[in-house]
């Protein structure tokens, strides 16, 4: 879950996910919507892939990105459920060493 929240912590990556809600897009189509270098966008794509939020598919000379909405939904649901009454609260480092 932490890799998902790391990916979501950046506004550029959140915007990429919003764009992909409309359907698959090539890396070039996505990059054209941002005023950043291609290596910077590649780094953003890598973080999104690491979090399993997108699927990259080779299509000829380009790469098509697809949104994996189910992964995002699962992470958000797990996060919300951690605040429900009766959910275990994380122990502090001091408590776990006793």
Beta strands, then each sheet from edge to edge (+ up, - down):
strand 1: 25-26
strand 2: 54-59
strand 3: 62-67
sheet 1: 1+ 3- 2+
end
